[in-house]
Amino acid sequence: MVDRSRKENGNVSYDHFKKLGVGNEYEIIEHWADDDALQAHKDSASYKEFWRGINHYVKTEPTVTVLDH
């Protein structure tokens, strides 16, 4: 997911981290050029494939924080 997302149009940065000191929690920190680029990412096949692949591991609704660019 990281490599594919980094190659998408409008991607400024995209990183995946395991949270320190916390069991199986991860953070994805991504920066998109604008709202259209973010929406195109969410509409991409790789995004949908990623969520299908991890959906059975996710125990709670992910927290998403969107910051102004």
PyMOL Python script that loads the backbone (N, CA, C, O; Angstrom):
from pymol import cmd

cmd.read_pdbstr("""\
ATOM      1  N   MET A   1       0.823  -1.190   0.000  1.00  0.00           N
ATOM      2  CA  MET A   1       0.000   0.000   0.000  1.00  0.00           C
ATOM      3  C   MET A   1       0.871   1.258   0.000  1.00  0.00           C
ATOM      4  O   MET A   1       0.580   2.215  -0.718  1.00  0.00           O
ATOM      5  N   VAL A   2       1.919   1.258   0.790  1.00  0.00           N
ATOM      6  CA  VAL A   2       2.765   2.446   0.906  1.00  0.00           C
ATOM      7  C   VAL A   2       3.382   2.798  -0.443  1.00  0.00           C
ATOM      8  O   VAL A   2       3.263   3.935  -0.899  1.00  0.00           O
ATOM      9  N   ASP A   3       4.032   1.843  -1.078  1.00  0.00           N
ATOM     10  CA  ASP A   3       4.700   2.129  -2.355  1.00  0.00           C
ATOM     11  C   ASP A   3       3.708   2.571  -3.425  1.00  0.00           C
ATOM     12  O   ASP A   3       3.972   3.521  -4.162  1.00  0.00           O
ATOM     13  N   ARG A   4       2.574   1.892  -3.512  1.00  0.00           N
ATOM     14  CA  ARG A   4       1.572   2.261  -4.524  1.00  0.00           C
ATOM     15  C   ARG A   4       1.006   3.645  -4.256  1.00  0.00           C
ATOM     16  O   ARG A   4       0.811   4.429  -5.185  1.00  0.00           O
ATOM     17  N   SER A   5       0.742   3.952  -2.994  1.00  0.00           N
ATOM     18  CA  SER A   5       0.173   5.260  -2.656  1.00  0.00           C
ATOM     19  C   SER A   5       1.157   6.385  -2.949  1.00  0.00           C
ATOM     20  O   SER A   5       0.765   7.456  -3.413  1.00  0.00           O
ATOM     21  N   ARG A   6       2.420   6.141  -2.681  1.00  0.00           N
ATOM     22  CA  ARG A   6       3.436   7.163  -2.954  1.00  0.00           C
ATOM     23  C   ARG A   6       3.534   7.511  -4.435  1.00  0.00           C
ATOM     24  O   ARG A   6       3.954   8.614  -4.785  1.00  0.00           O
ATOM     25  N   LYS A   7       3.152   6.583  -5.305  1.00  0.00           N
ATOM     26  CA  LYS A   7       3.230   6.804  -6.749  1.00  0.00           C
ATOM     27  C   LYS A   7       1.981   7.467  -7.322  1.00  0.00           C
ATOM     28  O   LYS A   7       1.961   7.832  -8.497  1.00  0.00           O
ATOM     29  N   GLU A   8       0.945   7.626  -6.510  1.00  0.00           N
ATOM     30  CA  GLU A   8      -0.293   8.224  -7.007  1.00  0.00           C
ATOM     31  C   GLU A   8      -0.119   9.725  -7.224  1.00  0.00           C
ATOM     32  O   GLU A   8       0.638  10.394  -6.520  1.00  0.00           O
ATOM     33  N   ASN A   9      -0.841  10.232  -8.218  1.00  0.00           N
ATOM     34  CA  ASN A   9      -0.831  11.674  -8.475  1.00  0.00           C
ATOM     35  C   ASN A   9      -1.335  12.421  -7.247  1.00  0.00           C
ATOM     36  O   ASN A   9      -2.343  12.042  -6.650  1.00  0.00           O
ATOM     37  N   GLY A  10      -0.641  13.467  -6.880  1.00  0.00           N
ATOM     38  CA  GLY A  10      -1.061  14.306  -5.761  1.00  0.00           C
ATOM     39  C   GLY A  10      -0.547  13.852  -4.408  1.00  0.00           C
ATOM     40  O   GLY A  10      -0.816  14.507  -3.402  1.00  0.00           O
ATOM     41  N   ASN A  11       0.194  12.733  -4.356  1.00  0.00           N
ATOM     42  CA  ASN A  11       0.737  12.291  -3.077  1.00  0.00           C
ATOM     43  C   ASN A  11       1.988  13.086  -2.750  1.00  0.00           C
ATOM     44  O   ASN A  11       2.909  13.174  -3.563  1.00  0.00           O
ATOM     45  N   VAL A  12       2.018  13.662  -1.558  1.00  0.00           N
ATOM     46  CA  VAL A  12       3.180  14.405  -1.085  1.00  0.00           C
ATOM     47  C   VAL A  12       4.041  13.487  -0.212  1.00  0.00           C
ATOM     48  O   VAL A  12       5.266  13.471  -0.336  1.00  0.00           O
ATOM     49  N   SER A  13       3.391  12.727   0.668  1.00  0.00           N
ATOM     50  CA  SER A  13       4.101  11.736   1.489  1.00  0.00           C
ATOM     51  C   SER A  13       3.098  10.702   1.994  1.00  0.00           C
ATOM     52  O   SER A  13       1.900  10.959   2.107  1.00  0.00           O
ATOM     53  N   TYR A  14       3.641   9.520   2.291  1.00  0.00           N
ATOM     54  CA  TYR A  14       2.798   8.423   2.762  1.00  0.00           C
ATOM     55  C   TYR A  14       3.678   7.472   3.548  1.00  0.00           C
ATOM     56  O   TYR A  14       4.623   6.902   3.001  1.00  0.00           O
ATOM     57  N   ASP A  15       3.374   7.293   4.841  1.00  0.00           N
ATOM     58  CA  ASP A  15       4.178   6.425   5.692  1.00  0.00           C
ATOM     59  C   ASP A  15       3.292   5.605   6.612  1.00  0.00           C
ATOM     60  O   ASP A  15       2.189   6.019   6.967  1.00  0.00           O
ATOM     61  N   HIS A  16       3.789   4.436   6.993  1.00  0.00           N
ATOM     62  CA  HIS A  16       3.075   3.480   7.824  1.00  0.00           C
ATOM     63  C   HIS A  16       3.961   3.161   9.017  1.00  0.00           C
ATOM     64  O   HIS A  16       5.118   2.780   8.841  1.00  0.00           O
ATOM     65  N   PHE A  17       3.433   3.310  10.230  1.00  0.00           N
ATOM     66  CA  PHE A  17       4.223   3.111  11.437  1.00  0.00           C
ATOM     67  C   PHE A  17       3.504   2.210  12.426  1.00  0.00           C
ATOM     68  O   PHE A  17       2.278   2.259  12.531  1.00  0.00           O
ATOM     69  N   LYS A  18       4.250   1.389  13.150  1.00  0.00           N
ATOM     70  CA  LYS A  18       3.703   0.644  14.275  1.00  0.00           C
ATOM     71  C   LYS A  18       3.861   1.539  15.497  1.00  0.00           C
ATOM     72  O   LYS A  18       4.942   2.073  15.748  1.00  0.00           O
ATOM     73  N   LYS A  19       2.784   1.701  16.253  1.00  0.00           N
ATOM     74  CA  LYS A  19       2.854   2.532  17.450  1.00  0.00           C
ATOM     75  C   LYS A  19       3.736   1.867  18.498  1.00  0.00           C
ATOM     76  O   LYS A  19       3.608   0.672  18.763  1.00  0.00           O
ATOM     77  N   LEU A  20       4.613   2.636  19.081  1.00  0.00           N
ATOM     78  CA  LEU A  20       5.528   2.117  20.101  1.00  0.00           C
ATOM     79  C   LEU A  20       4.782   1.855  21.404  1.00  0.00           C
ATOM     80  O   LEU A  20       3.952   2.654  21.837  1.00  0.00           O
ATOM     81  N   GLY A  21       5.094   0.729  22.010  1.00  0.00           N
ATOM     82  CA  GLY A  21       4.531   0.420  23.319  1.00  0.00           C
ATOM     83  C   GLY A  21       3.064   0.039  23.322  1.00  0.00           C
ATOM     84  O   GLY A  21       2.455  -0.078  24.385  1.00  0.00           O
ATOM     85  N   VAL A  22       2.490  -0.157  22.145  1.00  0.00           N
ATOM     86  CA  VAL A  22       1.076  -0.494  22.050  1.00  0.00           C
ATOM     87  C   VAL A  22       0.950  -1.724  21.168  1.00  0.00           C
ATOM     88  O   VAL A  22       1.352  -1.697  20.005  1.00  0.00           O
ATOM     89  N   GLY A  23       0.396  -2.799  21.707  1.00  0.00           N
ATOM     90  CA  GLY A  23       0.195  -4.066  21.004  1.00  0.00           C
ATOM     91  C   GLY A  23       0.237  -4.021  19.492  1.00  0.00           C
ATOM     92  O   GLY A  23       1.304  -3.857  18.902  1.00  0.00           O
ATOM     93  N   ASN A  24      -0.891  -4.162  18.877  1.00  0.00           N
ATOM     94  CA  ASN A  24      -0.984  -4.240  17.419  1.00  0.00           C
ATOM     95  C   ASN A  24      -1.660  -3.010  16.832  1.00  0.00           C
ATOM     96  O   ASN A  24      -2.612  -3.131  16.061  1.00  0.00           O
ATOM     97  N   GLU A  25      -1.182  -1.848  17.185  1.00  0.00           N
ATOM     98  CA  GLU A  25      -1.748  -0.618  16.644  1.00  0.00           C
ATOM     99  C   GLU A  25      -0.755   0.014  15.678  1.00  0.00           C
ATOM    100  O   GLU A  25       0.456   0.015  15.900  1.00  0.00           O
ATOM    101  N   TYR A  26      -1.307   0.544  14.611  1.00  0.00           N
ATOM    102  CA  TYR A  26      -0.494   1.147  13.556  1.00  0.00           C
ATOM    103  C   TYR A  26      -1.055   2.509  13.198  1.00  0.00           C
ATOM    104  O   TYR A  26      -2.227   2.797  13.439  1.00  0.00           O
ATOM    105  N   GLU A  27      -0.214   3.331  12.629  1.00  0.00           N
ATOM    106  CA  GLU A  27      -0.645   4.642  12.135  1.00  0.00           C
ATOM    107  C   GLU A  27      -0.185   4.793  10.698  1.00  0.00           C
ATOM    108  O   GLU A  27       0.927   4.413  10.331  1.00  0.00           O
ATOM    109  N   ILE A  28      -1.062   5.352   9.910  1.00  0.00           N
ATOM    110  CA  ILE A  28      -0.720   5.717   8.538  1.00  0.00           C
ATOM    111  C   ILE A  28      -0.798   7.231   8.492  1.00  0.00           C
ATOM    112  O   ILE A  28      -1.840   7.821   8.777  1.00  0.00           O
ATOM    113  N   ILE A  29       0.296   7.844   8.136  1.00  0.00           N
ATOM    114  CA  ILE A  29       0.340   9.305   8.032  1.00  0.00           C
ATOM    115  C   ILE A  29       0.575   9.637   6.570  1.00  0.00           C
ATOM    116  O   ILE A  29       1.597   9.280   5.984  1.00  0.00           O
ATOM    117  N   GLU A  30      -0.398  10.328   5.998  1.00  0.00           N
ATOM    118  CA  GLU A  30      -0.331  10.626   4.573  1.00  0.00           C
ATOM    119  C   GLU A  30      -0.613  12.103   4.330  1.00  0.00           C
ATOM    120  O   GLU A  30      -1.348  12.745   5.080  1.00  0.00           O
ATOM    121  N   HIS A  31      -0.020  12.619   3.278  1.00  0.00           N
ATOM    122  CA  HIS A  31      -0.174  14.032   2.923  1.00  0.00           C
ATOM    123  C   HIS A  31      -0.491  14.093   1.436  1.00  0.00           C
ATOM    124  O   HIS A  31       0.270  13.597   0.604  1.00  0.00           O
ATOM    125  N   TRP A  32      -1.624  14.707   1.114  1.00  0.00           N
ATOM    126  CA  TRP A  32      -2.080  14.813  -0.274  1.00  0.00           C
ATOM    127  C   TRP A  32      -2.112  16.278  -0.679  1.00  0.00           C
ATOM    128  O   TRP A  32      -2.359  17.154   0.150  1.00  0.00           O
ATOM    129  N   ALA A  33      -1.867  16.534  -1.934  1.00  0.00           N
ATOM    130  CA  ALA A  33      -1.772  17.908  -2.445  1.00  0.00           C
ATOM    131  C   ALA A  33      -3.072  18.686  -2.262  1.00  0.00           C
ATOM    132  O   ALA A  33      -3.051  19.888  -1.997  1.00  0.00           O
ATOM    133  N   ASP A  34      -4.208  17.990  -2.405  1.00  0.00           N
ATOM    134  CA  ASP A  34      -5.498  18.666  -2.274  1.00  0.00           C
ATOM    135  C   ASP A  34      -6.594  17.618  -2.062  1.00  0.00           C
ATOM    136  O   ASP A  34      -6.331  16.416  -2.081  1.00  0.00           O
ATOM    137  N   ASP A  35      -7.815  18.089  -1.862  1.00  0.00           N
ATOM    138  CA  ASP A  35      -8.943  17.188  -1.608  1.00  0.00           C
ATOM    139  C   ASP A  35      -9.214  16.254  -2.784  1.00  0.00           C
ATOM    140  O   ASP A  35      -9.604  15.104  -2.581  1.00  0.00           O
ATOM    141  N   ASP A  36      -9.014  16.728  -3.992  1.00  0.00           N
ATOM    142  CA  ASP A  36      -9.236  15.878  -5.172  1.00  0.00           C
ATOM    143  C   ASP A  36      -8.253  14.710  -5.196  1.00  0.00           C
ATOM    144  O   ASP A  36      -8.629  13.590  -5.543  1.00  0.00           O
ATOM    145  N   ALA A  37      -7.004  14.962  -4.834  1.00  0.00           N
ATOM    146  CA  ALA A  37      -5.994  13.893  -4.801  1.00  0.00           C
ATOM    147  C   ALA A  37      -6.336  12.872  -3.721  1.00  0.00           C
ATOM    148  O   ALA A  37      -6.186  11.669  -3.934  1.00  0.00           O
ATOM    149  N   LEU A  38      -6.796  13.346  -2.561  1.00  0.00           N
ATOM    150  CA  LEU A  38      -7.193  12.438  -1.490  1.00  0.00           C
ATOM    151  C   LEU A  38      -8.386  11.586  -1.922  1.00  0.00           C
ATOM    152  O   LEU A  38      -8.415  10.382  -1.670  1.00  0.00           O
ATOM    153  N   GLN A  39      -9.360  12.204  -2.567  1.00  0.00           N
ATOM    154  CA  GLN A  39     -10.534  11.445  -3.015  1.00  0.00           C
ATOM    155  C   GLN A  39     -10.150  10.423  -4.081  1.00  0.00           C
ATOM    156  O   GLN A  39     -10.667   9.306  -4.072  1.00  0.00           O
ATOM    157  N   ALA A  40      -9.264  10.780  -4.987  1.00  0.00           N
ATOM    158  CA  ALA A  40      -8.804   9.838  -6.004  1.00  0.00           C
ATOM    159  C   ALA A  40      -8.105   8.648  -5.339  1.00  0.00           C
ATOM    160  O   ALA A  40      -8.257   7.512  -5.787  1.00  0.00           O
ATOM    161  N   HIS A  41      -7.348   8.902  -4.285  1.00  0.00           N
ATOM    162  CA  HIS A  41      -6.697   7.830  -3.534  1.00  0.00           C
ATOM    163  C   HIS A  41      -7.751   6.897  -2.930  1.00  0.00           C
ATOM    164  O   HIS A  41      -7.641   5.675  -3.036  1.00  0.00           O
ATOM    165  N   LYS A  42      -8.764   7.478  -2.301  1.00  0.00           N
ATOM    166  CA  LYS A  42      -9.815   6.662  -1.682  1.00  0.00           C
ATOM    167  C   LYS A  42     -10.615   5.869  -2.709  1.00  0.00           C
ATOM    168  O   LYS A  42     -11.169   4.819  -2.386  1.00  0.00           O
ATOM    169  N   ASP A  43     -10.679   6.354  -3.920  1.00  0.00           N
ATOM    170  CA  ASP A  43     -11.401   5.668  -4.998  1.00  0.00           C
ATOM    171  C   ASP A  43     -10.542   4.630  -5.718  1.00  0.00           C
ATOM    172  O   ASP A  43     -11.049   3.869  -6.543  1.00  0.00           O
ATOM    173  N   SER A  44      -9.240   4.595  -5.410  1.00  0.00           N
ATOM    174  CA  SER A  44      -8.325   3.715  -6.144  1.00  0.00           C
ATOM    175  C   SER A  44      -8.530   2.244  -5.781  1.00  0.00           C
ATOM    176  O   SER A  44      -8.990   1.910  -4.689  1.00  0.00           O
ATOM    177  N   ALA A  45      -8.179   1.390  -6.717  1.00  0.00           N
ATOM    178  CA  ALA A  45      -8.278  -0.054  -6.495  1.00  0.00           C
ATOM    179  C   ALA A  45      -7.368  -0.495  -5.348  1.00  0.00           C
ATOM    180  O   ALA A  45      -7.746  -1.364  -4.563  1.00  0.00           O
ATOM    181  N   SER A  46      -6.177   0.091  -5.244  1.00  0.00           N
ATOM    182  CA  SER A  46      -5.248  -0.334  -4.188  1.00  0.00           C
ATOM    183  C   SER A  46      -5.783   0.025  -2.801  1.00  0.00           C
ATOM    184  O   SER A  46      -5.585  -0.736  -1.854  1.00  0.00           O
ATOM    185  N   TYR A  47      -6.449   1.156  -2.664  1.00  0.00           N
ATOM    186  CA  TYR A  47      -7.047   1.549  -1.387  1.00  0.00           C
ATOM    187  C   TYR A  47      -8.124   0.546  -0.982  1.00  0.00           C
ATOM    188  O   TYR A  47      -8.161   0.079   0.157  1.00  0.00           O
ATOM    189  N   LYS A  48      -8.992   0.227  -1.927  1.00  0.00           N
ATOM    190  CA  LYS A  48     -10.077  -0.719  -1.646  1.00  0.00           C
ATOM    191  C   LYS A  48      -9.526  -2.111  -1.348  1.00  0.00           C
ATOM    192  O   LYS A  48     -10.030  -2.806  -0.465  1.00  0.00           O
ATOM    193  N   GLU A  49      -8.505  -2.512  -2.073  1.00  0.00           N
ATOM    194  CA  GLU A  49      -7.864  -3.808  -1.842  1.00  0.00           C
ATOM    195  C   GLU A  49      -7.232  -3.858  -0.452  1.00  0.00           C
ATOM    196  O   GLU A  49      -7.328  -4.873   0.238  1.00  0.00           O
ATOM    197  N   PHE A  50      -6.585  -2.762  -0.039  1.00  0.00           N
ATOM    198  CA  PHE A  50      -5.976  -2.676   1.280  1.00  0.00           C
ATOM    199  C   PHE A  50      -7.018  -2.913   2.366  1.00  0.00           C
ATOM    200  O   PHE A  50      -6.801  -3.725   3.265  1.00  0.00           O
ATOM    201  N   TRP A  51      -8.150  -2.211   2.290  1.00  0.00           N
ATOM    202  CA  TRP A  51      -9.185  -2.350   3.314  1.00  0.00           C
ATOM    203  C   TRP A  51      -9.812  -3.731   3.317  1.00  0.00           C
ATOM    204  O   TRP A  51     -10.135  -4.258   4.381  1.00  0.00           O
ATOM    205  N   ARG A  52      -9.990  -4.328   2.148  1.00  0.00           N
ATOM    206  CA  ARG A  52     -10.498  -5.709   2.106  1.00  0.00           C
ATOM    207  C   ARG A  52      -9.511  -6.657   2.782  1.00  0.00           C
ATOM    208  O   ARG A  52      -9.917  -7.602   3.458  1.00  0.00           O
ATOM    209  N   GLY A  53      -8.224  -6.406   2.601  1.00  0.00           N
ATOM    210  CA  GLY A  53      -7.197  -7.278   3.154  1.00  0.00           C
ATOM    211  C   GLY A  53      -7.025  -7.183   4.656  1.00  0.00           C
ATOM    212  O   GLY A  53      -6.651  -8.166   5.296  1.00  0.00           O
ATOM    213  N   ILE A  54      -7.292  -6.009   5.238  1.00  0.00           N
ATOM    214  CA  ILE A  54      -7.096  -5.854   6.681  1.00  0.00           C
ATOM    215  C   ILE A  54      -8.394  -5.829   7.467  1.00  0.00           C
ATOM    216  O   ILE A  54      -8.366  -5.845   8.698  1.00  0.00           O
ATOM    217  N   ASN A  55      -9.508  -5.792   6.798  1.00  0.00           N
ATOM    218  CA  ASN A  55     -10.795  -5.609   7.468  1.00  0.00           C
ATOM    219  C   ASN A  55     -11.024  -6.597   8.605  1.00  0.00           C
ATOM    220  O   ASN A  55     -11.564  -6.212   9.642  1.00  0.00           O
ATOM    221  N   HIS A  56     -10.632  -7.850   8.444  1.00  0.00           N
ATOM    222  CA  HIS A  56     -10.870  -8.831   9.503  1.00  0.00           C
ATOM    223  C   HIS A  56      -9.911  -8.662  10.689  1.00  0.00           C
ATOM    224  O   HIS A  56     -10.126  -9.278  11.733  1.00  0.00           O
ATOM    225  N   TYR A  57      -8.869  -7.850  10.556  1.00  0.00           N
ATOM    226  CA  TYR A  57      -7.954  -7.576  11.660  1.00  0.00           C
ATOM    227  C   TYR A  57      -8.382  -6.362  12.484  1.00  0.00           C
ATOM    228  O   TYR A  57      -7.994  -6.230  13.644  1.00  0.00           O
ATOM    229  N   VAL A  58      -9.167  -5.492  11.895  1.00  0.00           N
ATOM    230  CA  VAL A  58      -9.551  -4.241  12.543  1.00  0.00           C
ATOM    231  C   VAL A  58     -10.641  -4.520  13.577  1.00  0.00           C
ATOM    232  O   VAL A  58     -11.727  -4.998  13.248  1.00  0.00           O
ATOM    233  N   LYS A  59     -10.325  -4.212  14.832  1.00  0.00           N
ATOM    234  CA  LYS A  59     -11.259  -4.490  15.937  1.00  0.00           C
ATOM    235  C   LYS A  59     -12.170  -3.310  16.259  1.00  0.00           C
ATOM    236  O   LYS A  59     -13.291  -3.501  16.732  1.00  0.00           O
ATOM    237  N   THR A  60     -11.697  -2.097  16.007  1.00  0.00           N
ATOM    238  CA  THR A  60     -12.488  -0.894  16.263  1.00  0.00           C
ATOM    239  C   THR A  60     -12.415   0.009  15.036  1.00  0.00           C
ATOM    240  O   THR A  60     -11.515  -0.117  14.206  1.00  0.00           O
ATOM    241  N   GLU A  61     -13.358   0.901  14.939  1.00  0.00           N
ATOM    242  CA  GLU A  61     -13.380   1.857  13.831  1.00  0.00           C
ATOM    243  C   GLU A  61     -12.099   2.693  13.863  1.00  0.00           C
ATOM    244  O   GLU A  61     -11.766   3.267  14.900  1.00  0.00           O
ATOM    245  N   PRO A  62     -11.379   2.768  12.743  1.00  0.00           N
ATOM    246  CA  PRO A  62     -10.151   3.580  12.717  1.00  0.00           C
ATOM    247  C   PRO A  62     -10.444   5.058  12.990  1.00  0.00           C
ATOM    248  O   PRO A  62     -11.497   5.576  12.619  1.00  0.00           O
ATOM    249  N   THR A  63      -9.511   5.705  13.631  1.00  0.00           N
ATOM    250  CA  THR A  63      -9.592   7.148  13.858  1.00  0.00           C
ATOM    251  C   THR A  63      -8.918   7.840  12.686  1.00  0.00           C
ATOM    252  O   THR A  63      -7.761   7.564  12.367  1.00  0.00           O
ATOM    253  N   VAL A  64      -9.654   8.744  12.049  1.00  0.00           N
ATOM    254  CA  VAL A  64      -9.109   9.482  10.912  1.00  0.00           C
ATOM    255  C   VAL A  64      -9.115  10.964  11.266  1.00  0.00           C
ATOM    256  O   VAL A  64     -10.150  11.523  11.629  1.00  0.00           O
ATOM    257  N   THR A  65      -7.963  11.584  11.159  1.00  0.00           N
ATOM    258  CA  THR A  65      -7.846  13.010  11.396  1.00  0.00           C
ATOM    259  C   THR A  65      -7.384  13.659  10.112  1.00  0.00           C
ATOM    260  O   THR A  65      -6.322  13.326   9.586  1.00  0.00           O
ATOM    261  N   VAL A  66      -8.174  14.579   9.610  1.00  0.00           N
ATOM    262  CA  VAL A  66      -7.828  15.287   8.374  1.00  0.00           C
ATOM    263  C   VAL A  66      -7.442  16.709   8.739  1.00  0.00           C
ATOM    264  O   VAL A  66      -8.215  17.438   9.361  1.00  0.00           O
ATOM    265  N   LEU A  67      -6.246  17.089   8.348  1.00  0.00           N
ATOM    266  CA  LEU A  67      -5.754  18.436   8.629  1.00  0.00           C
ATOM    267  C   LEU A  67      -5.842  19.275   7.369  1.00  0.00           C
ATOM    268  O   LEU A  67      -5.732  18.749   6.262  1.00  0.00           O
ATOM    269  N   ASP A  68      -6.037  20.555   7.525  1.00  0.00           N
ATOM    270  CA  ASP A  68      -6.034  21.449   6.369  1.00  0.00           C
ATOM    271  C   ASP A  68      -4.657  21.469   5.747  1.00  0.00           C
ATOM    272  O   ASP A  68      -3.647  21.321   6.436  1.00  0.00           O
ATOM    273  N   HIS A  69      -4.623  21.654   4.430  1.00  0.00           N
ATOM    274  CA  HIS A  69      -3.335  21.706   3.753  1.00  0.00           C
ATOM    275  C   HIS A  69      -2.972  23.110   3.391  1.00  0.00           C
ATOM    276  O   HIS A  69      -1.912  23.344   2.809  1.00  0.00           O
TER     277      HIS A  69
END
""", "prot")
cmd.dss("prot")
cmd.show_as("cartoon", "prot")
cmd.util.cbc("prot")
cmd.orient("prot")
